[in-house]
């Protein structure tokens, strides 16, 4: 399932169900994690009920293409 990143961000930012946690993890509790897992499970079931498919990706596959090696040789001024 390919989504436009901007569209995905708008959906998440405007969705009141999305729970945002602080960076230090102080708002993460067992109860909040369970509710997130339950919500994820419900969302997955709804997605699959509408005919959606889940594809398993091999562990070594990444979305980032390989980067061209950079050389810093000779970059210092004399």
Secondary structure as GFF3:
##gff-version 3
##sequence-region A 1 78
A	DSSP	alpha_helix	5	14	.	.	.	ID=ss1
A	DSSP	alpha_helix	30	49	.	.	.	ID=ss2
###
